[in-house]
């Protein structure tokens, strides 16, 4: 099983779209978070590269 190595976050006013990719670039995860839930998700996730776009 692959693990997430990169997280991409599309910043919005009230919601944030998050995708996770493995080392080869394959998308493994896709979800929409509120601000509070995003902070909770990132705080418990293992250290990875995070890219943000608005």
HELIX and SHEET records of a PDB file:
HELIX    1   1 UNK A   35  UNK A   44  1                                  10    
SHEET    1   A 4 UNK A  27  UNK A  34  0                                        
SHEET    2   A 4 UNK A  15  UNK A  21 -1                                        
SHEET    3   A 4 UNK A   6  UNK A  11 -1                                        
SHEET    4   A 4 UNK A  49  UNK A  53  1                                        
END                                                                             
